[in-house]
Amino acid sequence: MAPRWKGKDAEAEALKEPMSNIISQLQSSLVQSDATGFLSGNNIRIAVGAEQTDLLDKACFGRPVSTVENDKQWFQLGLEEAFYLCYSLKCLKINSGGASPLDDEELWRYMKSKKKSFPCFYKAYSHLRSKNWVVRPGAQYGVDYVVYRHHPALVHSEYGVLVLSGEDDKDCNGRLREWSDFHCTTRLLGSVAKTLLVLYIMKNDDSDDCPLCLEKYTVEQRIITRWCPQQCREG
C-alpha cells in the first residue's frame, strides 16, 4: 500500500525532516533538560518547555494537557510511550513521589501492575517505534494501534495493528479467535483505507519479572486482507 499524503507538499516536508531525526532531537533535548515524569494512575505526566513541547508534538508522544501555567506545558504519556522514552531512549526519568526516580525494574513492575499485558504491548510498541513509525492508539478503529509513516498531519495511517500472544497467553489480547472477528476487523479497516497488521509476540520464556526478558521476545508480523471475489476471477 502506497502512503496517502495529505497535500502535494506533505511528502517533501516529511523527507526534509525524517522521523528518525525528530526522535533524535527529542531524545537530546529531554536528556539536556533532565526531564522527569510523574506517575498518575495509568498515565505519566511530564512538564516541559516550549522546545520539548514542539518536539513531543512532532514525534507524536502523548497529548498536551490544558493548564493555567504559562511558563510550561504538561504532557500526558501512555504506559508504553513513557517506558519507551525511559527504558529504550534513556531520556526520561519517572518519579513516584519519592526522593529518587524509579529504576527500570521498579518502573517495569509498576507498568505490569496497571496492565497485565504490558510486556507484550510494550514489545509491539517498541518494535514499531524502532522502525520509525508513529504509533497512536487505535480504539476508534477497533484495533490496538494505528501506525503512520510520519506525523498524522502529513500522512494518513496505513495499518491498524492488533497485538496478540503467539503462545496463547490469556493476559494478552484475545482477538481473532473467531472467523467473525477476522471479518469485522478487516471490513472496518478496509472501509477507512487501512490494512490489518497482526503482531504475534513470542515470549520464548516463562519469566517476565524484569525488562531484560524483552531481549528473548520475538515478533512475527502478518498482514491480513479481505478476499474480494471480483478481483480474483479469471479473465
C-alpha positions in Angstrom: 0.0 0.0 0.0 1.4 3.4 -1.0 1.3 6.2 1.6 -1.6 8.6 1.2 0.0 12.0 1.8 -2.2 14.9 2.9 -1.4 17.6 0.4 1.0 18.0 -2.5 3.9 19.2 -0.3 3.4 16.7 2.5 5.8 14.1 1.2 8.6 16.7 0.6 8.1 18.0 4.1 8.4 14.6 5.6 11.5 13.8 3.6 13.0 17.1 4.7 12.7 16.2 8.3 12.6 12.4 8.8 11.0 11.0 11.9 14.4 9.5 13.0 15.9 13.0 13.1 12.9 14.3 15.2 13.3 11.4 17.7 17.0 12.1 18.0 16.3 15.8 18.7 13.7 14.9 21.2 16.0 12.5 23.0 18.8 15.0 23.2 16.5 17.8 24.4 15.0 15.7 27.2 18.4 14.5 28.3 19.7 18.0 28.5 16.7 19.3 30.4 16.9 16.3 32.8 13.2 15.6 32.2 11.2 13.9 34.9 7.7 12.4 34.6 5.3 11.7 37.4 3.1 8.6 37.8 -0.7 9.3 37.6 -2.6 6.1 37.5 -2.4 4.6 34.1 -0.6 7.6 32.7 2.6 9.6 33.3 2.6 13.3 33.3 5.6 15.5 32.3 6.1 19.2 32.4 8.2 20.6 29.5 9.2 23.9 28.0 8.5 25.2 24.5 11.2 23.3 22.8 10.2 19.9 24.2 6.5 20.7 23.6 7.2 21.2 19.9 9.4 18.0 19.7 6.9 15.8 21.6 4.2 17.0 19.2 6.3 16.4 16.1 7.3 12.9 17.4 3.7 12.2 18.4 4.3 11.2 22.0 1.5 11.7 24.4 -1.0 14.6 24.3 -1.0 18.1 25.8 -2.9 18.8 29.0 -4.6 22.2 29.4 -3.3 24.1 32.5 -3.3 27.7 33.7 0.6 27.7 33.8 2.1 29.9 31.1 5.8 29.0 31.5 5.4 25.3 30.9 3.2 22.7 29.2 2.1 19.4 30.7 2.0 16.3 28.5 0.2 13.0 29.4 2.0 9.9 28.2 0.6 6.4 28.0 2.4 3.5 29.7 4.2 2.2 26.6 5.2 5.7 25.5 6.6 6.6 28.9 8.5 3.3 29.2 9.9 3.7 25.7 11.3 7.2 26.5 12.7 5.9 29.8 14.0 2.5 29.0 14.7 2.4 25.3 15.8 6.1 24.6 17.1 6.7 28.2 15.9 10.3 28.0 13.2 10.4 30.7 13.2 9.7 34.5 10.0 8.8 36.2 9.2 9.6 39.8 6.5 8.1 42.1 6.7 10.9 44.7 9.9 9.6 46.4 13.3 11.2 46.7 14.7 9.5 43.6 13.3 8.3 40.3 12.2 4.7 39.8 14.8 2.3 38.4 14.0 0.2 35.3 12.8 -2.8 37.3 10.6 -0.8 39.7 9.0 1.0 36.8 8.5 -2.3 35.0 6.7 -3.7 38.0 4.5 -0.6 38.2 3.6 -0.9 34.5 2.7 -4.5 34.9 0.5 -3.8 37.9 -1.5 -1.3 35.8 -1.7 -3.5 32.7 -1.2 -7.3 32.8 -0.5 -7.5 29.1 2.1 -4.6 29.3 5.1 -6.8 28.3 3.5 -7.9 25.0 2.2 -4.5 24.2 5.4 -2.8 25.0 7.4 -5.2 22.8 5.0 -4.4 20.0 5.1 -0.7 20.6 8.9 -0.6 20.7 9.1 -2.8 17.6 7.1 -0.4 15.6 8.8 2.7 17.0 12.2 1.2 16.2 11.2 1.2 12.6 10.5 5.0 12.9 6.7 4.5 12.6 4.5 6.9 14.5 2.3 4.8 16.8 -1.0 6.1 18.1 -4.0 4.5 19.9 -6.4 2.7 17.6 -9.5 2.1 19.7 -11.7 4.2 17.3 -10.9 1.6 14.6 -11.3 -1.5 16.8 -7.6 -2.2 17.0 -4.8 -1.6 19.5 -2.7 0.8 17.5 -2.7 2.7 14.2 0.7 3.5 12.6 1.8 6.3 10.3 4.9 6.8 8.2 5.2 10.3 9.6 3.2 12.9 11.5 -0.6 12.3 11.2 -0.9 15.9 9.9 1.2 14.9 6.8 0.0 11.4 6.0 -2.9 9.0 6.6 -2.3 5.9 8.7 -1.7 2.8 6.7 -2.1 0.0 9.2 -4.4 -0.9 12.1 -2.4 -3.1 14.5 -3.6 -5.9 16.7 -1.2 -7.3 19.4 -1.5 -11.0 20.0 0.4 -13.5 22.0 1.9 -16.3 19.9 1.7 -18.6 22.9 -2.0 -18.4 23.8 -1.3 -16.0 26.7 -4.6 -15.2 28.3 -3.2 -11.9 29.7 -2.7 -10.7 26.1 -5.3 -9.6 23.6 -7.8 -12.4 22.9 -8.8 -11.2 19.5 -9.2 -13.0 16.2 -10.2 -16.3 17.7 -13.4 -16.5 15.6 -13.9 -16.1 11.9 -16.4 -13.3 12.5 -13.8 -11.3 14.4 -11.5 -11.5 11.3 -14.3 -10.4 9.1 -15.4 -7.5 11.2 -11.9 -6.2 11.8 -10.8 -6.4 8.2 -14.1 -4.9 6.9 -13.9 -2.0 9.3 -10.3 -1.2 8.5 -10.9 -1.6 4.8 -13.7 1.0 5.0 -11.2 3.6 6.2 -8.4 2.5 3.7 -6.3 0.7 6.3 -4.8 -2.8 6.3 -4.7 -5.1 9.3 -1.3 -5.8 10.7 -1.1 -8.5 13.4 1.9 -8.7 15.6 2.4 -12.0 17.3 4.6 -11.7 20.4 6.6 -14.8 21.2 7.9 -14.7 24.7 10.2 -17.8 24.5 10.4 -17.8 28.3 8.1 -18.1 31.2 9.6 -15.2 33.2 8.7 -11.6 32.7 9.8 -10.3 36.1 12.1 -7.6 34.7 12.6 -5.7 31.4 15.5 -7.9 30.4 13.0 -10.6 29.4 12.2 -8.4 26.3 15.5 -9.5 24.8 14.1 -13.0 24.5 10.8 -11.9 22.9 10.4 -12.1 19.2 7.8 -10.5 16.9 6.1 -12.2 14.0 4.3 -9.9 11.6 1.3 -10.9 9.4 -0.7 -8.7 7.1 -4.3 -9.8 6.7 -6.6 -8.5 4.0 -10.2 -9.3 2.8 -10.6 -11.7 -0.1 -12.6 -10.0 -2.9 -14.1 -12.4 -5.4 -14.4 -9.7 -8.0 -10.7 -9.2 -8.0 -9.8 -12.9 -8.2 -11.8 -14.0 -11.2 -10.1 -15.4 -14.3 -10.1 -13.1 -17.3 
